[in-house]
Amino acid sequence: MDDKRNMIAAILLSVAILIGWNFVSEKFFPTPDKPDVTRTVAGPEGAAPAATPGQPAALPAPGVPAPATAQAIRPIEAVLGDGNRIPIDTPAIKGSINLVGARVDDITLSKYRQTIKKDSPPVRLFAPAGTKAAYFASIGWSAQGIVVPGPTTLWTASGTKLTPATPVTLSWANGAGQTFRIEYSIDDDYLITAKQTIANTGTAPVAVRSGTYIDRTGKPTDPHEQDSWTIHVGPTGYLDGKSNFTNYDELEEAANNTVAYTSAGWLGFTDKYWLAAVIPAKGEKVSAAFNSLPGGAYRAAFARDLVEVAPGKQVTTTSRVFAGAKEVSTLSRYQDDQGITRLSNAIDWGWFEFFEVPIFKLLDWLFKQVGNFGVAIMVLTLIIRALMFPIAQRQFGSMAQMRLVQPKMKALQERHKDDKPKMQQELMKLYKDEKINPLAGCLPIVIQIPIFYALYKVLMLTIEMRHQPFILWIKDLSAPDPLHILNLFGLLPFTPPSILSIGILAVILGITMFLQFRLNPQATDPVQQQVFKIMPWLFMFIMAPFAAGLLLYWITNNLLSIAQQQWMYRKFPQLKAAPAK
């Protein structure tokens, strides 16, 4: 009767874990996208139209021009075909600057595709106003008593194309003695530099303030691209002396829909893989704010203090715009060479950055050596197992001791089956007499937890791992296994729910875990015995929706564990035979 109750308890516990994990994982461990559903950053086709907000009173630079006035939503190609543009051409990005408003509002990332298909278009980061999910960076001035350029100002350009070798200067005069200039330059990667100049040729001094901002319409609609406990998506920056992670809801609920700061190293909007940020000159004192604007739009802006420009004088300030992929090496280089404080924190490593970054660097180095990301994961697993070999040997020794005393343990259980406290007391005495630590076998599992979490974060966060193939049907190791058993590997026209999306890798994981548990000494408690029998298949369901790279790591680790245990049994055959005596 007790055995039946124990069996029922084990089954109910397993079902509770399986169902509960489905809810917990959605909040704390979101699974990555499938390989063929990556969308453009500028927004899916169903995104809300671009907003046309007015100037919020709390913006740190009152008078910085607001987005363009209301207009019909048009396709991006039609808006870009209107002309009045200066092309942008670098090894990393393609796009254009709109001479109307001097906006950087057209950027695609040449090195990254929207999906794993060979003919997939490049990822679009910025899109102009008047299109769905507009996203752009602008330079502006504010002043009292003089006319400053605005969102509808048509600038004059000197230069025909912005490249790393050819900067472009835009100019505009207000007809009252003030001339405004913006000199745009760009490097080989994602950093655009804008030198803003106001020259006063009038007869009286003028007081002006300059600022730089990014406007974005709409939130990410894909559930895998939304803010979560482990991955930050939304407003971010280095503000008031620390890294800041704000979410869109906080902006909407804040007073005046504004969150303001007295100092800023940089600020902008981050997606899982992409970042758009505005950055003042190194060491420059600016104020900054995030705003939630009417129409579902959001703004990140910084502004300088008012400065007086005397007649015959000019003032120049420098702003920078980052618009590109969150490549670890690129962010670190800008942080070190350009003095952009904590720009690398645009990647939300979390509390375990000290551990995750070395794992990433080792995995990235291995990938560059072997040329296959899946093989790199397997080699990483082998290295980790080698480093843990002494601990694993200690674990095996503990398990071997448990096997040797298993007949005595069973005898104690049989002798005191009606007196549980006495049985536990005698078991602890047996452990002490035989010098056995029953918890020693748990140490490798405990160590594996931070390693597994670090690999999870690396696979989910780093652009270097995105769309990396392995072999055969695994075309993207940062996405789940695409072949599901329940729909006959795609032959049936439906997608199973995540809790039932069992792929080939998940089945292999369950089998290898089952074989590994078979080599371990059998638990003395009947409930534990049943749990260990069910656990491999439980983990098969739990791990199925995760990135294929994580399953590959776990499978490789299981195989290495099995090989090590088999080797130890061949070296010490008496350990395997002991329980039979």
N, C-alpha and C positions, 0 to 999 in steps of 0.2 A: 504493500500500500504506500509505504514511504517512497519507494522507487517511482511509482506512478505520479505521486505529488511532485517529486523532484523533476520528473520529465515535463510535467505541465508547467512548473515554475520556470524551467529553462526555456521552454517554447515561448511562454508569455514574455519573458525578459528579452528574448531575441526579437520578437515582433515589436515590442516597445522601442527597442533601440533602432530597428529598421525604420519604423514610422516616424519616431522622434527625430532621427537624423535627417530625414527629408525636409523637416521644417527648419532645423538648426542650420543645415548646410546652405539653405537659400539665403539666410541672413548673414552668416559668418564666413562661409566658404562658397561664394558664387562660382558656378562652373563656367568655363570659357565658351565663347561662341563656337558654333559649328563652322567648318572651314569655308562654307559658301554663303555666309550671311553677313560678312563684314560690310558695313555701310560707310558711305562718305561721312567725314566729320561734319561737313556743312549741313548735314541733316538728311533724313530719309525723305522719300517723295511725299509722304503724308505729313510732313512737319508743318507747323503753323507758319503763316506768312510773316514776313519781316515787320517788326514794329516800327512805329514812327513816334517815339516818345518826345515830350518836350523836355526842356532843361530842368532837371531836379534841383531844388534849392540847396540840397546838402552836398552837391558835387564840390570837391575841394577847389576847383577853379571856376567860379561863376562866370558864365558866358562862353565856356568851351562849347563849340558848336555841337548841337544835337544831330542825330541821324536825319536823313533827308525827309522831306515832307511826304505825306501819304501818296502812294502811287499803286497802280495795278501790279499784281504779282506776275512776273514774266519768267520764262525759262532763262537759265544762266547764259546759254549761248546767245540768246537775243539781246540780253543786257550787254554782254561783252562785245557784241557786234555793233554797238552804237558808236564806237570810236572814242576819240579823246583819251587814248591810253598810251602808256609807255611800257613796253614789254620788259619782263624780268626773266633772265636766263642765267642759271647757275647749274653746277653739277647736281645739286640737291633739289632745287625747286624751279618751277616754271610758273609764270603768271603775268600780272601787269599791275601798274599803278593807275588809278583813275585820276585824270587831270581835273575832273569836277570834284572838288572837295579835297584833292591831294590825298586820297585814301589808298592804303594798301589793302585791296579788297578782292584780289584774285590770286590765290596761291594753291598749286597742286604739288604734291611731293613725288618727285620722279622715281625715287628708289622703292616706293611702296605701292602695292596694288590693293584694290578694294577686296578682292577675293583671291583664292589660290589658282584660279583659271588663268591661263597664259594670256588671253586676250582681255583680261580685266583692266579697266581704266585705272589710272593712278588715284591715290587718295586725295580728295579735295579738302583743304583745311579752311581757306577763306572763300567767301562768296559775297558778291556785291549787294548793296541795298536794292530792294525791288525784286529780290528773288526769295525763294523759300529758304528759311533758316539762314538769313544774312549773318555774316561774321566778318569783321574787318577792323583794322587799326587806323587811327587818324591822329594828326597833329593839329593843335589849335592854339589860338590866343584869345584873351579876353582883355577888355580895356573900357574905360569910360571917356566919352567925348570924342572918340575917333572910330572909324569903321575898321573892323578887322575881317579877315577872310572867314567864310562860313562854309557850310556843307554844299552850297550851290555855286561857290566861287569857281570860275574856270581859270586855272593856272597856265602859265606859259612855261614850256620846258626847253632847256638847253641840253641836248643829247637825245639820242633816239632809242637807246636800250640800256637798261640797268643790268650790269654784269659785275663780277668781281674786279674787272679791270677798267670799267667805264662807269663812274658815278653820274648821276643826273641831278640837275638843279632846277627846281620849280620856283617861279617868281610871280609876284602880283603886287600892284600898287593901288592904293585906295584913292588916289587923286587929290589927297590933302597933305601930301608931303611925307607919307610913311610907305616904305617898301618892305614887303615880307618875302623871305626866301627860305626854301627847304632844300638842303643838299642831301640827297639819298645816296648811300653807298651800301654795299652788301658783300659778305664774304662767301667762301665756297660752300658753307653749310646753311645755317638758318638765322643768322643775325643780321638785321637791317639797322643801319645807323642813320639817324636824321639830325642834321645840324640846322637848327632854327635861328634865323637872323631877322631882326627888325632894325631897319635903318631910318632914322628920323632926319629928314631934310627940311622939316617945317621950321617955324619961327618960335615955337613954344615946346617945352618939355612934355613928354607923354608918359603915362604910367601904364604898363602892360604886364600881363601874366601869361606864361605859356604852360601848356600841359599836353599830355599824351594819353590816349585812351583806347580801349578795345570794346566794341559793342558786339553782343551775341544775342541772337533771337532763339528762344526755345531751349528746353533741356533735352538731353539724350533720351530717346524713347525706347531703345533696345534695353531690356532688363539687365543684360550683361554689361552694359555701359553706364549703369547708374551707380550712384554713391552707395557704398556698403561698408561694413565694419572693417574689412581687410583692404579695400581698394577705394581711395578717394577720387571722386570725379566731381568737378565743380570749381568754384573760386578758390584760389590758393596764392601764396606768395610769402616773401620774407618781410614781415610787417611788425613795426614796434619792437624790433630786436629779436624776433623769433619766427620760426616757420609757422605758417597759419594755414589751417584747413577749414574753410567755411563751406557750407552747403547752400544750395539755392533756396531751400525753405527758410533758412535763417535770415536771408536777405528779405524775403517776402514778409517775414514776421517782425523785422526790426523797425524801430521808430523811424518814420519818414522813408522807410524802405532803404535805409542806408546804414552801412557799417563803415565808420571812418577810422583813420589811423594818422598819427602825427609824424611817422617816418616810414619809409619804404625802401627796401633794396630792389624789389621787383614784385609785380603782382599780375595776375591774369587768370585764365581758365585752363584747367587741365582735363583731358580725357584719359582713358586708360593708357593710350600710346602716344598722344599728341599734346602739345602745349602751345598756347599763344599768350605771350606776356609782354608787358611794357616795363622798361628798365631805365631809370635815370642814369646820369653820368656817375662814375665811380666817386663815392664820397659826397655826393650832392644831397643837400637837405630838401626834401619834398614832403608834402602831405598827400594822402591817398585815401581812396574809398572804393567800396563795392556798392553798386546801386541795383535795385530791382526796379525796372522801368515799366511804364504802361505797355500793354500789348504782349506781355510775356518775354520781354527783352531784359538783358542784364549788361551791366557796364563795370569795367575795371579801369580806374583812372588815377593818375597822379598829377599834381600841379605844383608850380613853384610860387614863391612869394612875389608880390608886386615889385617891379623894378622901374625906376625912372630913367628914361632915355632923353638925354639933353639934345638940343638942336645940333645937327652936324655929327652926332654920335650914333653908334649902333651897338646892339647887344646880341650875343650869340650863345645859345644853349644847345646841349646835346641830349638827345633821347635815343633809346634803342628799342627795337622790337624783335622778340624771338618768335618765330612762327615755323614750327617743324616737329620732327619726331623726337621723343624723349630717349635718345641714345645715351647710354651711360657714359661712354667716353667723351661724347660731345658736350654734355652738360658739365662734366667734371672739368673739361678743358676751359670752357667759358668761365666757370667758377674760379679757376686758378689764374688764367691769363687775363681775363677781362674784369676780374674783381667783382663778379656778380655773386653776392653772398648767398650760400646755401641753395644755389640753383639746382644742384643734384637732388634736393629734397622734393623737387617736382615729381619724382618717383616716390610713391608713398611706401617706403620700405617698412615703416612702422617701428615698433620698439626693438626689434631684433635686427636692425640694420647692420650692427657689428658682426653678425653671423651670416646674414643673407648676402651681403656684398662679396665677401670672400668666396662663398659658394658660386655666385654668379661669375666672378672673375675666373675661377678655376674651370667652370663649365664652358665659358666662352673661349678660354684658351684651348681647352681640349677640342672644342668644335673646330677651331681654326687649324688644329693639327690633323685631325682625322677627316674633316670635311663632311661629316654626317652627324647631325644633332642627336639622333637616336643612339648611335655608337658612342658619342661623347657622354651621354647619360649612363650607358652601361660601364664605360671606363671610370666615370666618376663613382659609380656604385662600387666598383672593384677597389678603387683607392680608399673609399670610406671603410669598406670591409677590412682592408689591409691594416688601416690605422686602428680599427677596433678589434683586431685579431686577439690581442692579449685579453681584452675584456670578454670576447666571445669564448675564448678558451676557458676562462674562469666560469662563464655561464655553463659551458659544456661539462666542466668538472662538477659543478653543482648538480646538474641534471644526472650525471653519471652516478654520483653518490645517492641521489634519490632513487635511481633504478636499483642500486645495490641493496638498499634498505627497504625496498617496496614490499617484499614478503613480510618483514617485521611490521610494517605499517598496516598491512591488511590484517595481520594477526591481532594487532591492537584494536583495530576497528571492529573485528568480529567479537573480541573478548568484551569490549565496552560499548557494544552497539546500543544498549539501553541506557547508557549514562554518558551523554554527550560531553558535559564538562570534564568528566574523568578521562574520556578519550582524548580531548584536546590537551589536557595536562600531561598525559603519557606521551603524546606525539611531540610536544615541546621538549620533554625530557629526552626522547629519542634523538631529536635534532641536536640537542646539546651534547649528548654522549657521542654521537657519530660526527660531531663538528660539521653540521650541515646548516647552511643559511638558505632557507626556502625562498627568500626574496632575491637571492643573487641572480637568478635567471631573468629577473625583470629589468636589470640595469641596461642591457643592450636595447630593450624596447623603449625605455625612457630616453636613452640617447637618440634613438631614431626619430623621436617626435619632433625636436627642433630641426633636425636635418630634413625631414619630410616637409615641415612647414616652410622652411627656407626655400626648398625646391618648388613648392607650390607657389610662393610669392614670385620667384624668378620666372616661372613659366607663365604666370598670370600678368605680370607687370612689365617685363622687359621686352622692348621692341625687337631686340636681337633674336629672340626666340619665336617671334611671330611667324607663322606660315612655314616653319621648318619641317621638311619631310623626313621620313625614316625609310621604310621599304614597303613594297607591295601596296596595300590599300591605305596605309597610314601616310597621308599627304600633309598633315599638320599636327605636330606633336603638342602644340599648345591648345589644341581643340580635342573634344572627346572622340573616342573611336566611332567612325561614321557607319560601320556595319553593325546593324542590330539584328539579333537573332529573331525577335518577335515579328519583324516585318520581312523575314527571309532575305536579309541583307539588301534591303531596298527594293525587292521585287514587288512587294505589296505596297500600295500607295498610301501609307500612313506612317506617322512618326510616333513611336511609343512614348508615353510619359517618362519623365526623367527617372522615376523610381523603378521603371521596368526596362530602361534602355540598356539592356545587357548586350555588350559587344564581345567580340572574340577575345580581346585582351582581358576583359573582366572574367571570362570563363577560365582563361589560362591562369589568371591571378588566383581564383578560387581553388583550382586543382593544385597549383604549387604550394599554396598555404596548407591545403589538406595533407599533402605529402610531407610537408615540414612538420606539422603537428603529429603525424603518425610516428615520426622518429623520436618525439619527445616522450618522457615517461608519463604514464597515465596518471591523471589526478586521482587523489584518494576520495574526494568528495563526489558523490553521484551527480550533484547539480553541476559541478565544475566539469565533469566528464561530458555531460550533455551539451553544456555551453561550448566546450572546445570542439565538439563534433559539428555544431551548427555554425560556429564563428567563421570558418572559411567561406561558406556560402552566403553568410550575412554580409561579409566584407565584399563579396562579389557584387552585391546589389548596391552597397554604399559607395564603392569606388567607381562604378560604371560611368556616372556622368562626369567624372573628373577628366582633366587633360590626359591624353594618351601617354604623354611623357612621364607623368606620375605613376601610371600603371606599369610602364616599362621599367621604371626604377624599382618598384616594389617586386615585380616578377624577377628581375635580375637578382635582387637581394635575397629572395626566397630560394632561387636556384643555387646561389653561392652558399647559403646556409645549409641546404640539403647536401651539397658536395662536401662541405666541411664536416658535417655530422657523419656522413658515410665514411669519410677518410678516418675520422677518429674511431669509428666502430671497427674498421679494418685493422687499425693500429692496435686497438685494445679490444679484441673480440670477447673477452670475458665480461665486458660491460653490457654487451647486447645479450649475452646468454644468462646473465645473473638473475633476471626476474623469473626465468623458467625453472630455477633450482628450488 
